[in-house]
Amino acid sequence: MLHNEIIFSRNDPCLGRFAVRPLYPDADAELLHGWVTHPKAAFWMMQDADVAAVAYEYRKISEHPHHEAFIGLHEGRPAFLVERYDPARVELVGLYEHQEGDVGMHFLCAPTDTPVHGFTLAVITTVMELLFADPANRRVVAEPDTVNTAVHALNAAVGFEVAGKITKPEKEALLSFCTRDQFLTSGATLCCIPPGGDPPYPHETPGRQEQAEQTAQGESR
């Protein structure tokens, strides 16, 4: 078991190196427990889980043929969680019109007492680049809770467009799509805080982005 096995990495122009490694359910359970039970991770819907329940949940994901989980690193330190799934077989079965090349994702940033401006946007950009690194993936599908407005803003910043509301067993969700071209033309990969201090985030006013950075912890599951 190699905890330094990097499957993807990118250098952010402002915040440095981001990388992704496989998630190991038993070894990572205690780390993940602190993330998924944090008050700001309420949309992850694991607030009452203990360490054993977290390990069990991610063991199921690791054994699933159409669902995967990863640990994201920032400058070598664990900083976010990523899930990748086939929406035709997981989460959205029968709830939308599937297209060839669709891939679903969830992400969750680790809680912190010292938030860095632009960090969450850099994380979702890393997740999108990870997904589109596979040429078979043509469109990313997201289904955040309709009331998770902070994540709606982040999704819009990387090119997602809302298709409409859908009803899932656990929530009302905002079905959203982002094609490879939409992501590339969003400018998210170029986001940075310029020396002049001009608003650096595409499609967002500073107020909406500030709200997203303060409250967003990831897609609900």
ZIMOTA-V836922 format. One record per residue. N is the residue number from 1. RES is the residue in one letter. SS is DSSP state (H for helix, E for strand, L for the rest). PSI is psi in whole degrees, 0 to 359 (999 if undefined). Layout:
n=N res=RES ss=SS psi=PSI
n=N res=RES ss=SS psi=PSI
//
This chain:
n=1 res=M ss=L psi=115
n=2 res=L ss=L psi=106
n=3 res=H ss=L psi=353
n=4 res=N ss=L psi=16
n=5 res=E ss=L psi=106
n=6 res=I ss=E psi=126
n=7 res=I ss=E psi=346
n=8 res=F ss=E psi=146
n=9 res=S ss=E psi=156
n=10 res=R ss=E psi=155
n=11 res=N ss=E psi=118
n=12 res=D ss=E psi=138
n=13 res=P ss=L psi=339
n=14 res=C ss=L psi=326
n=15 res=L ss=L psi=3
n=16 res=G ss=E psi=208
n=17 res=R ss=E psi=129
n=18 res=F ss=E psi=143
n=19 res=A ss=E psi=165
n=20 res=V ss=E psi=135
n=21 res=R ss=E psi=164
n=22 res=P ss=E psi=154
n=23 res=L ss=L psi=135
n=24 res=Y ss=L psi=104
n=25 res=P ss=H psi=312
n=26 res=D ss=H psi=315
n=27 res=A ss=H psi=329
n=28 res=D ss=H psi=358
n=29 res=A ss=H psi=317
n=30 res=E ss=H psi=318
n=31 res=L ss=H psi=310
n=32 res=L ss=H psi=325
n=33 res=H ss=H psi=317
n=34 res=G ss=H psi=333
n=35 res=W ss=H psi=309
n=36 res=V ss=H psi=342
n=37 res=T ss=L psi=1
n=38 res=H ss=L psi=144
n=39 res=P ss=H psi=326
n=40 res=K ss=H psi=353
n=41 res=A ss=H psi=28
n=42 res=A ss=H psi=326
n=43 res=F ss=H psi=349
n=44 res=W ss=H psi=343
n=45 res=M ss=L psi=41
n=46 res=M ss=L psi=29
n=47 res=Q ss=L psi=326
n=48 res=D ss=L psi=7
n=49 res=A ss=L psi=143
n=50 res=D ss=L psi=180
n=51 res=V ss=H psi=320
n=52 res=A ss=H psi=322
n=53 res=A ss=H psi=324
n=54 res=V ss=H psi=315
n=55 res=A ss=H psi=318
n=56 res=Y ss=H psi=315
n=57 res=E ss=H psi=315
n=58 res=Y ss=H psi=342
n=59 res=R ss=H psi=319
n=60 res=K ss=H psi=317
n=61 res=I ss=H psi=317
n=62 res=S ss=H psi=335
n=63 res=E ss=H psi=354
n=64 res=H ss=L psi=137
n=65 res=P ss=L psi=346
n=66 res=H ss=L psi=24
n=67 res=H ss=E psi=133
n=68 res=E ss=E psi=156
n=69 res=A ss=E psi=149
n=70 res=F ss=E psi=155
n=71 res=I ss=E psi=129
n=72 res=G ss=E psi=142
n=73 res=L ss=E psi=145
n=74 res=H ss=E psi=119
n=75 res=E ss=L psi=40
n=76 res=G ss=L psi=355
n=77 res=R ss=E psi=140
n=78 res=P ss=E psi=129
n=79 res=A ss=E psi=344
n=80 res=F ss=E psi=163
n=81 res=L ss=E psi=139
n=82 res=V ss=E psi=137
n=83 res=E ss=E psi=138
n=84 res=R ss=E psi=134
n=85 res=Y ss=E psi=163
n=86 res=D ss=L psi=109
n=87 res=P ss=L psi=347
n=88 res=A ss=L psi=344
n=89 res=R ss=L psi=346
n=90 res=V ss=L psi=140
n=91 res=E ss=L psi=312
n=92 res=L ss=L psi=25
n=93 res=V ss=L psi=120
n=94 res=G ss=L psi=5
n=95 res=L ss=L psi=352
n=96 res=Y ss=L psi=169
n=97 res=E ss=L psi=103
n=98 res=H ss=L psi=143
n=99 res=Q ss=L psi=149
n=100 res=E ss=L psi=134
n=101 res=G ss=L psi=5
n=102 res=D ss=E psi=141
n=103 res=V ss=E psi=136
n=104 res=G ss=E psi=157
n=105 res=M ss=E psi=152
n=106 res=H ss=E psi=150
n=107 res=F ss=E psi=154
n=108 res=L ss=E psi=124
n=109 res=C ss=E psi=143
n=110 res=A ss=L psi=142
n=111 res=P ss=L psi=150
n=112 res=T ss=L psi=149
n=113 res=D ss=L psi=353
n=114 res=T ss=L psi=72
n=115 res=P ss=L psi=144
n=116 res=V ss=L psi=126
n=117 res=H ss=L psi=128
n=118 res=G ss=L psi=355
n=119 res=F ss=H psi=313
n=120 res=T ss=H psi=323
n=121 res=L ss=H psi=321
n=122 res=A ss=H psi=326
n=123 res=V ss=H psi=310
n=124 res=I ss=H psi=328
n=125 res=T ss=H psi=319
n=126 res=T ss=H psi=318
n=127 res=V ss=H psi=315
n=128 res=M ss=H psi=320
n=129 res=E ss=H psi=323
n=130 res=L ss=H psi=312
n=131 res=L ss=H psi=316
n=132 res=F ss=H psi=355
n=133 res=A ss=L psi=338
n=134 res=D ss=L psi=114
n=135 res=P ss=L psi=343
n=136 res=A ss=L psi=341
n=137 res=N ss=L psi=117
n=138 res=R ss=L psi=335
n=139 res=R ss=E psi=132
n=140 res=V ss=E psi=134
n=141 res=V ss=E psi=133
n=142 res=A ss=E psi=152
n=143 res=E ss=E psi=63
n=144 res=P ss=E psi=158
n=145 res=D ss=E psi=142
n=146 res=T ss=L psi=336
n=147 res=V ss=L psi=0
n=148 res=N ss=L psi=69
n=149 res=T ss=H psi=332
n=150 res=A ss=H psi=318
n=151 res=V ss=H psi=329
n=152 res=H ss=H psi=317
n=153 res=A ss=H psi=318
n=154 res=L ss=H psi=317
n=155 res=N ss=H psi=316
n=156 res=A ss=H psi=325
n=157 res=A ss=H psi=336
n=158 res=V ss=L psi=7
n=159 res=G ss=L psi=1
n=160 res=F ss=L psi=144
n=161 res=E ss=E psi=139
n=162 res=V ss=E psi=131
n=163 res=A ss=E psi=332
n=164 res=G ss=E psi=180
n=165 res=K ss=E psi=145
n=166 res=I ss=E psi=155
n=167 res=T ss=E psi=119
n=168 res=K ss=E psi=164
n=169 res=P ss=L psi=326
n=170 res=E ss=L psi=352
n=171 res=K ss=E psi=166
n=172 res=E ss=E psi=127
n=173 res=A ss=E psi=155
n=174 res=L ss=E psi=98
n=175 res=L ss=E psi=126
n=176 res=S ss=E psi=150
n=177 res=F ss=E psi=149
n=178 res=C ss=E psi=115
n=179 res=T ss=E psi=168
n=180 res=R ss=H psi=316
n=181 res=D ss=H psi=320
n=182 res=Q ss=H psi=320
n=183 res=F ss=H psi=314
n=184 res=L ss=H psi=326
n=185 res=T ss=H psi=354
n=186 res=S ss=H psi=336
n=187 res=G ss=L psi=5
n=188 res=A ss=H psi=324
n=189 res=T ss=H psi=346
n=190 res=L ss=H psi=0
n=191 res=C ss=L psi=135
n=192 res=C ss=L psi=160
n=193 res=I ss=L psi=107
n=194 res=P ss=L psi=159
n=195 res=P ss=L psi=326
n=196 res=G ss=L psi=350
n=197 res=G ss=L psi=15
n=198 res=D ss=L psi=153
n=199 res=P ss=L psi=121
n=200 res=P ss=L psi=356
n=201 res=Y ss=L psi=126
n=202 res=P ss=L psi=143
n=203 res=H ss=L psi=8
n=204 res=E ss=L psi=143
n=205 res=T ss=L psi=157
n=206 res=P ss=H psi=324
n=207 res=G ss=H psi=315
n=208 res=R ss=H psi=319
n=209 res=Q ss=H psi=321
n=210 res=E ss=H psi=318
n=211 res=Q ss=H psi=316
n=212 res=A ss=H psi=316
n=213 res=E ss=H psi=328
n=214 res=Q ss=H psi=329
n=215 res=T ss=H psi=340
n=216 res=A ss=L psi=130
n=217 res=Q ss=L psi=358
n=218 res=G ss=E psi=180
n=219 res=E ss=L psi=144
n=220 res=S ss=L psi=158
n=221 res=R ss=L psi=999
//
